[in-house]
Amino acid sequence: MNDNNFISGTFSRLFRLGETAGRFGYALLKNLGSYNNIDVDQIIKVVDNLSRLKGAPMKVGQMLSLHEDLLPPEIVEIFRVLQKDSNPMPYYMIQEVLKRELKEKLQDFSSIEEKPFASASIGQIHRAFLKNNDKVVLKIQYPGIRKSIHTDLATIKIILSPLFNALDIPFDYAWEEVRERLLEEVDYIHELNNLKLFHQRVHIPGLVFPRYYEEYTTPEVLTLSYEESLTLHEATKDQRYIQNHEQWLTTLLKLIVYSLYGYGILHVDPNAANFGFRNNEVVLYDFGCIKKIPENISRSYKEVAYATMYHDWDRAVRALYDAGFKTKDNQPYPINFIKPHLEILEEIFPDRETYFGEDSKLYQRLMEIARDSWKDVKNFNFPKDIIFIHRNLIGQFGNLRKFRVKKNWKKVFLELLDQTDEIKKQLY
């Protein structure tokens, strides 16, 4: 791949999107009945195209890589490349964005590293120093991303709809939720406001958020404090940090449980790059993809959690019905459809001392159940709010199981669940 081959022109982007669709469609539709013979060369070229397009096309590619419940495993593995840092843009292009967005405030910076610290789908991150010696990071949006977002999204929908329809996935319904999140992510003022909300509302010992610099933030530039940390891989593989594993895992678990059932806002991008680890702290990065949890979903899911822990399947079905999980003729979901999902939750939090996610086949079964459910979901109604919630929960299970911590996880989960009542009282 040519690192500097960024495609920004409208016609060029449309042409490349069309080429990408052709390759993706060829590789996927050719092998719908047999996933063992996926045309790897074609999919690799798709990933190459998405990497150079940046913005919405690459972001959708990253989302596909995280949705192991939707796509053939062979395709997911190749798309995992997009979870890593993408090809950076040359600094002279980034510098133009900084000059246009920060104007005379750019003089407040004593230095900006030309080589990006990280690069992603929407923008790239450069370390810098303010003249007051504050060490910060500048999250700088790629040129033209905001301008092309609506056209890109419309084109991507046209491209992907027939592919997902071929897999019997209700793409049109799910797409609206995906579209809303993507439109939010290209507005760094929106991300700044998300970060402010987390600072105001989410208070968990050991959980750290970057400080924000509102005066150096625009829709295309976001300035935050530099928070040094270990990656998830470094934190879990280096034996020097094994004594920190319990604190880190517990902090992440509190973030998930408290957010979903108490705070009402959930960080819904489970990409491991969005989490850092240091001493006994977890650093949370990237607040572009945040889901505000509707009260009826939060309340019903809490009922489902309690019902599952106490094997009350009827109670769980009623709670799901109240949240909008209904058959096409407005009836509750059949218990035999719901029960496998609930039993998996019970396996994740067993009533015995065990390492979190110890059963290596549990994650695979979770993926298989989710994938099988998508085949049946065309017969049911479900709230679109759950799309990113479930994406986060499945992804975070994959993150959490990398820590080797042995406890009675059912007891831990129920204790955290009970604590969310007090969190809601404090908020409201």
C-alpha positions as CSV (number, residue, x, y, z in Angstrom):
1,M,0.0,0.0,0.0
2,N,1.1,3.5,-0.7
3,D,0.9,5.4,2.6
4,N,0.2,8.7,0.9
5,N,-2.3,7.5,-1.6
6,F,-5.3,9.1,0.1
7,I,-8.4,9.3,-2.1
8,S,-10.4,12.5,-1.4
9,G,-12.0,13.6,-4.7
10,T,-15.7,12.9,-4.9
11,F,-15.5,11.1,-8.3
12,S,-12.4,9.2,-7.3
13,R,-14.0,8.1,-4.0
14,L,-17.2,6.9,-5.8
15,F,-15.1,5.0,-8.3
16,R,-13.1,3.3,-5.6
17,L,-16.2,2.5,-3.6
18,G,-17.7,0.9,-6.7
19,E,-14.5,-1.1,-7.2
20,T,-14.5,-2.1,-3.5
21,A,-18.2,-3.3,-3.8
22,G,-17.4,-5.4,-6.8
23,R,-14.5,-7.2,-5.1
24,F,-16.4,-7.6,-1.8
25,G,-19.5,-8.8,-3.6
26,Y,-17.6,-11.2,-5.8
27,A,-15.7,-12.8,-2.9
28,L,-18.8,-12.9,-0.6
29,L,-21.6,-14.0,-2.9
30,K,-19.4,-16.5,-4.7
31,N,-18.9,-18.3,-1.4
32,L,-22.2,-17.9,0.5
33,G,-22.6,-21.7,0.7
34,S,-19.0,-22.5,1.4
35,Y,-16.9,-20.2,3.6
36,N,-13.7,-22.3,3.4
37,N,-12.8,-21.1,-0.1
38,I,-13.1,-17.3,0.3
39,D,-11.1,-15.5,-2.4
40,V,-8.5,-14.0,0.0
41,D,-6.9,-11.8,-2.8
42,Q,-10.1,-10.1,-3.5
43,I,-10.9,-9.3,0.2
44,I,-7.3,-8.1,0.8
45,K,-7.8,-5.6,-2.1
46,V,-11.1,-4.5,-0.4
47,V,-9.1,-3.8,2.8
48,D,-6.5,-1.9,0.8
49,N,-9.2,0.3,-0.8
50,L,-10.9,1.0,2.5
51,S,-7.6,2.0,4.1
52,R,-6.9,4.5,1.4
53,L,-10.5,5.9,1.3
54,K,-10.4,6.8,5.1
55,G,-13.5,8.2,6.7
56,A,-16.9,6.4,6.5
57,P,-15.8,3.6,4.1
58,M,-12.9,2.6,6.4
59,K,-15.0,3.0,9.5
60,V,-17.7,0.7,8.1
61,G,-14.9,-1.8,7.3
62,Q,-13.7,-1.6,10.9
63,M,-17.2,-2.2,12.2
64,L,-17.6,-5.2,9.9
65,S,-14.3,-6.6,11.4
66,L,-15.9,-6.4,14.9
67,H,-19.2,-8.0,13.9
68,E,-18.1,-11.6,14.1
69,D,-21.8,-12.4,14.5
70,L,-22.7,-11.2,11.0
71,L,-20.0,-12.3,8.6
72,P,-18.1,-15.5,7.7
73,P,-15.1,-15.9,10.0
74,E,-12.6,-15.9,7.1
75,I,-13.8,-12.4,6.0
76,V,-13.7,-11.2,9.6
77,E,-10.1,-12.2,10.0
78,I,-9.0,-10.3,7.0
79,F,-11.0,-7.2,8.0
80,R,-9.3,-7.3,11.4
81,V,-6.4,-5.5,9.7
82,L,-8.5,-2.4,9.8
83,Q,-8.6,-2.5,13.6
84,K,-5.0,-1.6,13.6
85,D,-3.5,1.8,12.8
86,S,-4.3,2.8,9.2
87,N,-1.8,4.4,6.8
88,P,-1.0,7.9,8.0
89,M,-1.4,11.0,5.8
90,P,1.6,13.3,5.0
91,Y,2.1,16.1,7.5
92,Y,1.7,18.9,5.0
93,M,-1.9,17.9,4.5
94,I,-2.5,17.7,8.3
95,Q,-0.8,21.1,8.8
96,E,-3.3,22.7,6.4
97,V,-6.1,21.5,8.6
98,L,-4.4,22.8,11.7
99,K,-3.9,26.3,10.2
100,R,-7.5,26.5,8.9
101,E,-9.1,25.3,12.2
102,L,-6.9,26.7,14.9
103,K,-5.7,29.9,13.1
104,E,-3.8,32.2,15.4
105,K,-4.2,29.7,18.4
106,L,-1.7,27.5,16.6
107,Q,0.9,29.8,18.0
108,D,0.2,28.6,21.5
109,F,1.9,25.3,20.6
110,S,5.6,25.1,21.2
111,S,6.0,21.9,19.1
112,I,4.0,19.3,17.2
113,E,5.4,16.0,16.2
114,E,5.2,15.5,12.4
115,K,5.0,11.8,12.7
116,P,1.6,10.7,13.9
117,F,1.4,8.9,17.2
118,A,-1.6,6.9,15.8
119,S,-3.8,6.9,12.7
120,A,-7.3,5.7,12.3
121,S,-10.3,5.9,10.0
122,I,-11.5,9.5,10.6
123,G,-8.3,11.2,11.7
124,Q,-4.8,10.8,13.1
125,I,-3.2,11.7,16.3
126,H,-0.1,13.8,16.8
127,R,1.7,14.5,20.1
128,A,2.4,18.1,20.9
129,F,3.5,20.6,23.6
130,L,1.7,23.8,24.6
131,K,3.9,26.7,25.5
132,N,2.8,26.2,29.1
133,N,4.6,22.8,28.9
134,D,1.3,20.8,28.9
135,K,1.9,17.6,26.9
136,V,-1.2,17.0,24.7
137,V,-2.4,15.1,21.7
138,L,-4.0,16.6,18.7
139,K,-6.7,14.5,17.0
140,I,-6.8,15.9,13.5
141,Q,-9.5,14.9,11.0
142,Y,-8.5,14.0,7.5
143,P,-9.2,16.7,4.8
144,G,-12.5,16.3,3.1
145,I,-14.0,13.7,5.5
146,R,-16.8,15.8,6.8
147,K,-17.6,17.0,3.2
148,S,-17.8,13.5,1.8
149,I,-19.6,11.8,4.7
150,H,-23.1,12.0,3.4
151,T,-22.2,11.0,-0.1
152,D,-20.1,8.1,1.2
153,L,-22.8,6.9,3.5
154,A,-25.4,6.9,0.8
155,T,-23.1,5.0,-1.6
156,I,-22.1,2.5,1.1
157,K,-25.7,1.7,1.8
158,I,-26.4,1.1,-1.8
159,I,-23.3,-1.2,-2.1
160,L,-23.8,-3.2,1.1
161,S,-27.6,-3.6,1.1
162,P,-27.8,-6.5,-1.4
163,L,-24.8,-8.2,0.2
164,F,-26.5,-8.3,3.6
165,N,-29.8,-9.1,2.2
166,A,-28.2,-12.1,0.6
167,L,-27.2,-13.1,4.1
168,D,-30.8,-12.5,5.4
169,I,-29.6,-9.7,7.6
170,P,-32.1,-6.8,8.1
171,F,-29.6,-4.2,6.9
172,D,-31.9,-1.3,6.2
173,Y,-33.2,-1.3,9.8
174,A,-29.7,-1.6,11.3
175,W,-28.2,1.0,8.9
176,E,-30.0,4.0,10.4
177,E,-28.3,3.3,13.8
178,V,-24.9,2.9,12.1
179,R,-25.4,6.1,10.1
180,E,-26.3,8.1,13.2
181,R,-23.1,7.0,15.0
182,L,-20.9,7.7,12.0
183,L,-22.3,11.2,11.5
184,E,-21.6,11.9,15.2
185,E,-18.0,10.6,14.9
186,V,-17.0,13.2,12.2
187,D,-17.9,16.0,14.5
188,Y,-15.2,16.5,17.1
189,I,-17.3,19.1,19.0
190,H,-19.8,16.2,19.5
191,E,-16.9,14.0,20.8
192,L,-15.8,16.9,23.1
193,N,-19.3,17.0,24.5
194,N,-19.4,13.2,25.0
195,L,-16.1,13.5,27.0
196,K,-17.5,16.3,29.1
197,L,-20.6,14.1,29.9
198,F,-18.3,11.3,31.0
199,H,-16.3,13.6,33.2
200,Q,-19.6,14.9,34.8
201,R,-21.4,11.6,35.1
202,V,-19.1,8.6,35.3
203,H,-17.1,8.3,38.5
204,I,-15.3,5.0,38.9
205,P,-12.2,4.7,41.0
206,G,-9.3,3.8,38.8
207,L,-11.0,4.9,35.5
208,V,-9.2,7.8,33.9
209,F,-10.4,10.1,31.0
210,P,-8.2,12.5,29.2
211,R,-8.5,16.2,30.1
212,Y,-10.0,18.3,27.3
213,Y,-8.8,21.7,25.9
214,E,-11.9,23.3,24.6
215,E,-10.1,26.4,23.4
216,Y,-8.1,24.3,21.0
217,T,-11.0,22.1,19.7
218,T,-13.0,22.6,16.6
219,P,-15.2,20.3,14.5
220,E,-12.0,18.9,12.9
221,V,-9.4,19.2,15.6
222,L,-9.7,17.8,19.1
223,T,-7.0,18.6,21.8
224,L,-6.7,16.3,24.8
225,S,-4.1,15.6,27.5
226,Y,-1.5,13.0,26.6
227,E,-2.2,9.9,28.8
228,E,0.6,7.4,28.6
229,S,-0.4,3.8,29.1
230,L,0.2,0.1,28.2
231,T,-1.8,-1.5,25.4
232,L,-4.1,-4.4,26.2
233,H,-1.7,-6.8,24.7
234,E,1.2,-5.4,26.8
235,A,-0.9,-5.4,29.9
236,T,-2.0,-9.0,29.6
237,K,1.1,-10.6,28.1
238,D,3.8,-9.1,30.3
239,Q,4.1,-11.1,33.6
240,R,5.4,-8.0,35.4
241,Y,1.8,-6.6,35.4
242,I,-0.1,-9.7,36.5
243,Q,-0.7,-8.2,40.0
244,N,-2.7,-5.5,38.3
245,H,-5.0,-7.7,36.3
246,E,-7.8,-8.0,38.9
247,Q,-8.0,-4.2,39.3
248,W,-8.0,-3.6,35.6
249,L,-10.6,-6.3,34.9
250,T,-12.8,-5.1,37.7
251,T,-12.6,-1.4,36.5
252,L,-13.6,-2.4,33.0
253,L,-16.5,-4.6,34.3
254,K,-17.7,-1.7,36.4
255,L,-17.6,0.6,33.4
256,I,-19.8,-1.8,31.4
257,V,-22.3,-2.6,34.2
258,Y,-22.5,0.9,35.7
259,S,-22.9,2.5,32.3
260,L,-25.5,0.2,30.9
261,Y,-27.7,0.0,34.1
262,G,-26.8,3.2,35.9
263,Y,-25.2,6.1,34.1
264,G,-27.2,5.6,30.9
265,I,-24.3,6.3,28.6
266,L,-22.1,3.6,27.1
267,H,-18.8,3.7,25.3
268,V,-19.6,1.5,22.4
269,D,-16.4,1.0,20.6
270,P,-14.7,-2.1,22.1
271,N,-11.6,-1.8,19.9
272,A,-8.7,-2.7,22.2
273,A,-6.9,0.4,21.1
274,N,-9.4,2.5,23.0
275,F,-8.2,1.2,26.4
276,G,-4.9,1.8,28.1
277,F,-3.5,0.4,31.3
278,R,-1.1,1.9,33.9
279,N,-0.5,1.2,37.6
280,N,-4.0,0.4,38.9
281,E,-5.7,2.6,36.4
282,V,-7.6,2.1,33.1
283,V,-7.5,4.9,30.6
284,L,-10.5,5.3,28.3
285,Y,-9.8,6.9,24.9
286,D,-11.9,7.9,21.9
287,F,-15.4,9.3,22.8
288,G,-16.7,9.6,19.2
289,C,-18.9,6.5,19.5
290,I,-21.1,6.9,22.6
291,K,-24.6,5.5,23.0
292,K,-27.1,7.1,25.3
293,I,-29.1,4.2,26.7
294,P,-32.9,4.7,26.6
295,E,-34.4,4.2,30.1
296,N,-36.7,1.4,29.0
297,I,-33.7,-0.6,27.6
298,S,-31.6,0.0,30.7
299,R,-34.5,-1.0,33.0
300,S,-35.5,-4.1,31.0
301,Y,-32.0,-5.3,30.5
302,K,-31.5,-5.1,34.3
303,E,-34.6,-7.3,34.7
304,V,-33.2,-9.7,32.2
305,A,-29.9,-9.9,34.0
306,Y,-31.5,-10.7,37.4
307,A,-33.9,-13.1,35.8
308,T,-31.0,-15.0,34.1
309,M,-29.0,-15.2,37.3
310,Y,-32.0,-16.8,39.0
311,H,-33.2,-18.9,36.0
312,D,-36.5,-17.1,35.7
313,W,-37.0,-17.3,31.9
314,D,-40.6,-16.1,31.9
315,R,-39.5,-12.9,33.7
316,A,-36.7,-12.4,31.2
317,V,-39.1,-12.8,28.2
318,R,-41.6,-10.3,29.8
319,A,-38.8,-7.8,30.3
320,L,-37.6,-8.1,26.7
321,Y,-41.1,-7.6,25.5
322,D,-41.3,-4.4,27.5
323,A,-38.1,-3.2,25.8
324,G,-39.6,-3.8,22.3
325,F,-38.5,-7.4,21.5
326,K,-41.6,-8.7,19.9
327,T,-42.7,-11.0,17.1
328,K,-44.2,-9.6,14.0
329,D,-47.7,-10.2,15.4
330,N,-46.8,-8.3,18.6
331,Q,-46.2,-11.3,20.8
332,P,-43.3,-12.0,23.2
333,Y,-40.2,-13.8,21.8
334,P,-40.5,-17.6,22.2
335,I,-38.6,-18.8,25.2
336,N,-36.7,-21.4,23.1
337,F,-35.3,-18.6,20.9
338,I,-34.3,-16.4,23.9
339,K,-33.0,-19.1,26.3
340,P,-29.7,-19.9,24.5
341,H,-28.7,-16.2,24.8
342,L,-29.5,-16.1,28.5
343,E,-27.7,-19.4,29.2
344,I,-24.6,-17.9,27.6
345,L,-24.8,-14.9,29.9
346,E,-25.1,-17.4,32.8
347,E,-21.9,-19.1,31.5
348,I,-20.1,-15.9,31.4
349,F,-20.9,-15.3,35.1
350,P,-20.8,-18.8,36.6
351,D,-21.6,-19.4,40.3
352,R,-18.2,-20.8,41.1
353,E,-14.6,-19.7,41.2
354,T,-13.1,-19.6,37.7
355,Y,-11.0,-17.5,35.5
356,F,-13.1,-15.0,33.6
357,G,-14.0,-16.5,30.2
358,E,-12.0,-19.6,31.1
359,D,-13.8,-21.9,28.7
360,S,-12.0,-21.2,25.4
361,K,-15.1,-22.4,23.5
362,L,-17.4,-20.0,25.2
363,Y,-16.5,-17.0,22.9
364,Q,-17.0,-19.2,19.9
365,R,-20.4,-20.3,21.1
366,L,-21.3,-16.7,21.8
367,M,-20.5,-15.9,18.1
368,E,-22.3,-18.9,16.8
369,I,-25.5,-18.1,18.7
370,A,-25.4,-14.4,17.6
371,R,-24.8,-15.5,14.0
372,D,-27.7,-18.0,14.1
373,S,-30.0,-15.3,15.6
374,W,-29.4,-13.0,12.7
375,K,-30.8,-15.7,10.4
376,D,-34.1,-15.7,12.4
377,V,-34.3,-12.0,13.3
378,K,-36.2,-11.2,10.1
379,N,-39.2,-12.8,11.8
380,F,-38.9,-10.5,14.9
381,N,-39.0,-6.9,15.9
382,F,-36.2,-5.5,18.0
383,P,-35.1,-2.0,19.1
384,K,-32.3,-0.6,16.9
385,D,-30.7,0.9,20.1
386,I,-29.3,-2.6,20.9
387,I,-27.1,-2.8,17.8
388,F,-24.2,-0.9,19.3
389,I,-25.0,-2.1,22.8
390,H,-24.5,-5.7,21.8
391,R,-21.5,-4.8,19.6
392,N,-19.9,-3.4,22.8
393,L,-20.8,-6.3,25.1
394,I,-19.5,-9.0,22.7
395,G,-16.3,-7.0,22.0
396,Q,-15.7,-6.3,25.7
397,F,-16.1,-9.9,26.6
398,G,-13.3,-10.6,24.2
399,N,-11.2,-8.0,25.9
400,L,-12.0,-9.0,29.5
401,R,-11.2,-12.7,29.0
402,K,-7.6,-11.8,28.2
403,F,-7.0,-11.0,31.9
404,R,-6.3,-14.1,34.1
405,V,-8.4,-13.4,37.2
406,K,-10.1,-16.1,39.2
407,K,-13.2,-15.2,41.2
408,N,-16.9,-16.1,41.6
409,W,-18.0,-13.9,38.7
410,K,-21.8,-14.4,39.3
411,K,-21.3,-12.9,42.8
412,V,-19.2,-10.0,41.4
413,F,-21.8,-9.3,38.7
414,L,-24.8,-9.3,41.1
415,E,-22.9,-7.0,43.5
416,L,-22.2,-4.5,40.7
417,L,-25.8,-4.8,39.5
418,D,-27.1,-4.0,42.9
419,Q,-24.9,-0.9,43.1
420,T,-26.5,0.6,40.0
421,D,-29.6,1.5,42.0
422,E,-27.6,4.0,44.1
423,I,-25.9,5.4,40.9
424,K,-29.3,6.2,39.5
425,K,-30.5,7.8,42.7
426,Q,-27.4,10.1,42.6
427,L,-28.1,11.1,39.0
428,Y,-31.7,11.7,39.3
